[in-house]
């Protein structure tokens, strides 16, 4: 007789493990199965080497509307609540930086900075400060002032920024889920799901070695492969995956916290920023954003690439001026030989004017792939996370989470929305009182 779980979770990044943690800790679920193709949790998009370790939004993302910023902030504020609770690991998960800021260079950027400060940032982050005095700015980040031309205007929005090891966060979620020995909680590593099929009691999951598992409810949080899995179940037909590779450069440590530059509104790719690395050993610059044939770093997948081919991909890059310009610029930064020089001249020196070219090194150990969803009907790029089906449907017991940046920052909020759907579908109970003691008020679903 086949073993059937209440819930199966494909993918053990921050979102998948957060869903499992909330299920096991705050509901009366009886059985949960975690499936992960890697050897441990948090090894792909959540690994701190593949992302900028930023807890979004810290106010530096000027491409967000106030509404989006407020929503993401509510979710991301759950991370310090968790890290500093009995469940978390405090300093191993989250660290405060000495400074956080958005940098404007030149009069036009400063004018725009002032507008965004009053319209977007200050309403969400009341402690944010607008600063234009170079001497005061230098007290926070000396190297963004040192070596700059005397007549070059700069301004910043001063903010508090946190750095998060999202891989460690995911492993902590897993560890807490496994504490519930009164429930059937199983974790299967090195287990790659090949096929999902809808069956009478829920979903049948076929794995690479020929085995299978069944679950009444399915959560897919498999990074760049989420959309592919969803389409096996007839979901997400209106979307195509747009994989984008992010690469970084490093220099000796010169930045105390995080220095962001302007991100274009409506563009879901981060502009270049400089970040203090987790251990403080180097300053990291990036990420670049270039289209890629890969769905995970250094892992070409020709079959997945062919299955995902769609004219919308080319149309998006060619017809949308902002996207096209960013792609061209970042492809130039990735060119052998000259790319490094261009990045140093136009990106790194904008933040750290005095950085010697010889100090800026390619950092292949950092960076990864993020997949943005494109709506094929509207040709719009989805900014941040979304879940399929977009509109809940009776009998469709699945949450398929697409969660590129800033997905990991909102992992607990996304997980809460998943769990709200699961409890309703399976008739489970959620302990609101226990939850609010850890996280404060309930998120909006």
N, C-alpha and C positions, 0 to 999 in steps of 0.2 A: 504494500500500500504506500502511495507516494506521500512524503512528508510535506505538508503545506504550512507555510508561515503566514502570520497575519500581514506582515510587511516585509518586502525585500527592497534593499537600497543598492542600486548599482552606482559605484563611485564613492570613494572615501576621501574626498577633499573636504574643505571646510563646510560646505553646504550639506553634503550627504551625511557626514558624521554628526553635524549639529542636529539634523533631523532625527537621527537615531538617538542622540542624547535626550532631546526633548520628549521623544516618544517613551523611552524607557524610564525616565525620571519623573515625568509629570502626567503620564496617562496609565491606564490599566491594561495596556497592550500585553498580550501573552508571549508573542514570539516575533523576533526581528532577525532578519538575515542581512549581513553586509557582504557585498561582493566587490572585490578590488583586484584589478589585473596586475598591480605592482606588488612589491613584497611588504609594504607597510602603508599606512595612511599618510595623506598629505604630501605625496611625492611628485605631483605634476604641477598644476597651476597654483596650488597652495604652498609649494615649496618656496622658502624665502629667497632663493636664488633666482626664481623665475619671475618675481614681481618686485614692486618697489617698497614692500613692507609698510605701506601707508594705510592708516586707518582713515578711510574716506567717510564723509567729506570732512576735511579739516578746515575747509573754507577756501582752499586754494584752487578749486576747480571752477573757474569762471564760466565754463560752458554749461554749468547746471543752472536751471531756473530755481528760484527760491522754493517752489513746491517740491521739486525733485530733491533739493538739498535737505529740506526738512524731513522728508521721508527717509532718505538714506541715513541721516544723522540719528533719527530715532532708532533705527536698526543697529547702527554701528556703536551707539552708546551702550548697547547690551554687552559688548565685548569687555570693556573695563569692569562692568558689573560682574561678569562671569569670572574674569581673570583674578579679581580680588575677593571672590567668594570662596567658600569651602571646596568648590569644585575645581577652581582654576589653579594655575601655577605662577600667578603673579608675574614677577620679573622675567620668567622664562617665556612668557607669552607676549607681554606688552611692556614697553618702555617709553617714558616721556623724553622728548628731545629738548635741547636747550633753546631751540628757536624753530619757528615755522613761519613761512611768508610766501607771498606772491610778489614777484619782482616786475616792475615796469621800467623800461628803458626808453628814454626819449619823450618828447612832449605829447605826441598822439597817444602813446601807451599810458602815460600818466593821466591824461584826460579820461581815457576809458577806465582806468583803474579807479578813479574817484567815483565815476558813475556806478560801476559794479559794486564798489564798497557800500554805497548808500542804498542801492536798489536790491542787491542780492545777498551780500555777505553779512552786513550789520544786522539785518532783521533775524538772521538765523544764529549768528555768533555775536551776541551783544558785547563780548569782551574784546572783539577785534579792534585794532587800531590802524589808522591811516598815518603813515610816516613818510616825510619827504626830506628830512634833514640828514645829510650824509654822515655827519658825525654820530648821530644817534643810531643810524642804521649800522654803522661800523661797529658799534658796541655789541650788536647781536651777531653779525656776520662780517668780520673784518675783510675777508677776501672778496666780497662782492663790491667793495668800495676801492680797495687797494689796486693801484694801477689804472684806474679808470680816468678818462680824460676829464680835466677840471670843468669843462663846459657841457659835459654830458649829463643830462638830467636823469635822475632815478627816483623812484618812489616804491614803497612797499605797503602791503597789508600785513600787519603783524598778527600772528595767530598761534595757538597752541597745537603742536603736532605730536602724534604718537606713532611709534613704529611697532609693528606686530609681526611675530613669527606665525604665519597662518598655518604652516605645516605642524608646528608644535600645538597650535590651537586644535587642529583636527585630531591629533593623537590624544590630546586631553579629552576631547569629546568621546572618542572611542573607549578610552580607559574608564570613564565614568559610566558609559552604557554597559560595559562588561561587569560592573559591580553588582548588577541585579541578578543574583544567582537563583532567585525565585522565578525568573522568567527564562525562556529559551532564547538566548542571545548568541548567535553564532557569527563568526567573522571568517571569511574565506579569502585569503590572499592568493596571489598568483593564479587568479581565476578570471578568465576572460569570457564574458558573455558574447556569444556569436549570434544568437537569434532569440527573439521574444515572440511568443504566440499567445493569443487570447484563448483561454479555455473556459469550461463551464464554471470552475471554482475561482477563477481569477486569471493569473498569467503564468505561463510556463516559460522558464528561462533555460535555454540550451547553452552549455558551456563548451569550450574548445575541445576538451578530452572526451566529449560524448555524453557526459552526465547532464543532469538537469535538476532544477529546483522549481517549486511552485509557490505562489504567494497570492493572497486575496487582494493586496494593494501593492502597487509598484511605484517606487520613487527612482527616477533616473536623474543622476547628477554627475554625468560622465564628461564634463568639460566639452571639448570640441566635438565629441561623438554623441552628445545628447540628442541633437536634431536627427541624426541618422537612426537612432533607436526609436525615437518618437514616430518617425515616418513608417517604421515597420508595423506600427499599430494604427496607422491611418491619421496621425496627427502631424501638424506642422507642414502640410502641403503647400501653404502660402508662403513659406520661408525657404531661404537658401542660406547656407553657411558661408561666411566670408572670413577665412582664417588670415590673421595678421601676425607676423613675427615681430617681436620686440627684442632689440639688442642694446647692449650697454657698453660704455667706456668707463674706465676708472682712472683716478689720479691719487697721489698721496692725500691723506686726510686733510681737507681745508675747510669743510663745511660742518657746522655744529649741529644742524638739524635738517630741515627740508626747505629748499628754495625752488618754488614753482615759477614757470613762466606762463604766458597766456595760452589758454586753450580756446579754440574757436567754438562758438556756440553751435550746437547741433552736430558736432563732430565727436564721435565716441573714442577718439584716440588721444592719449595724453601728450601734451606738449613736453618738450625737454625739461627735465628738472634735475637738480643736484641733491643727492641724499647722503646723509651719513650712514655708512654701512652698519649693520647690526652690532658688530664687535668694535666699530670705530676705526678699523684698520685702514679703510680707504674711503674716498668719496666716489659715489657712483653717478654717472651722467646718462640720461636717456629717459625713456626708451625710444629708439627709432621705431617706425611703424611701416612695415613693408608687406605687400601681399606675398603669400607663400603657398607652395604646393603641399606643405606638411600640415597635419592637424595636431601634431605634438613635436616638440623640439627634437631635431636630429632623427626623426622617424618618418621617412617618406611612406605614404600610404596611397599607392596608385589607384587601387580599387575605390577607396573612399573618395579620392579626388575626382575620378571619372563619374562616380554616382552623383556627385555634388555639382557637376558642371551645369551651368545655366547661363543663358545670355544676360540675365540680370546682373551677374557679377561684372562683366565687361561694361555694361551700360552704366552701372553705378560709378565705376572708376572714371569713365570717359566723360559722362554728362554732368556730374556734380563737380563744379569748379573747386570747391574747398577740399573735397576728397582727392581729386586729381592732383592738385598742387601739393598736398601733403604726401601723397604717394611718390610723386616725382622727386620731391626734395629728399625723402627718406631713402629711396632707391639710390640716389646719388651718394648719400652718406654710407651706403653699404658697398659701394664699388671698391674693388681691390686697389690699394695704393692711394688714390686721391680721395676716397671717401672719408678717411680719418682726418685728412687735412681740412676738408670742407666742414666736417662736424666741429672740429676744433675752432675754426675761424668764425662760424656763424652761430654755433650753439653754446659750446663750452665757454668761450671767451665772453659771451653775452652775460653769463653768470659770474664767472671768475676771470676778469680781464687779464690778470697777470699770469695765468697758467701757461707754462712753457709747453710747446708742442711735444717735446720729448716726454713730458710727464703724463700725457694722455695716452692710455693704452687700451686696445680692444680687450674686452673681457668676455671671452666665449663661455666662461663658467656661469655667467649670469644670462638671464633672458629666457623667453619662452614664446608660446603661441597662444593667442586669444582669438576666439571665434565670435564675430559679431553677426547677429541675425539681420537679414535684409528681407523686408516684406516684398514679395514679388509683384503684388498688385499695386502698391503705393510707391514702390521704389525707395522706401524710407529705411534708414538704418536704426535699429533698436538701440537706444542709449541705455546701457547697463542691463540688468537682469530682466528676464521675463519667463513665465512658466506656461507650458502647454498642458492641457488645452487652455486657451486664453479665457474661455467662458466655460465654467463647470458644466459637465453633462452627466445626467443620471446614468449609472452603469459604467462610466469610464473612470475606473479606479486607478488613476495614474497622475503623478506630478512629474513632468519632465522640465527640469530647471536648466535654462541657459543663463549662465552667470559670469560673463566676462567682467573686467574691472568696471565698477567697484564691487563685484559680487561677493568676494570673501569678507569684505567689511560688513556686508549685510547678511552674513551667513545665518545668524541666529534669527533675524527677522524673516528671511526667506523660509527657514526651517519652521518657524512658528506658523506661517501661512500654509505650509505643507501639512503640518500636524492638524491644523484646524479642519482641513479637507478630509484628512484620514479619519479623525475622530467622528466626523459626521457620517462618513461613508460606512464605517465599521461599527458604529454605535458605541464608541469608547467614551470614557469620561476624562476630562482634563482638569487637573487640580489648579484652578486659578489662584487660590490663596497661596499655595506653595510657590508658584511661579512668581507672583508679584513681590514676595519677600526677597527674591534674588534680583529681579530685573525691574522692579517698579511697575508702573501701569502697563496694561496689556497693549501690544502693538495693534494698530488698525489693520484689519484683514480686508 
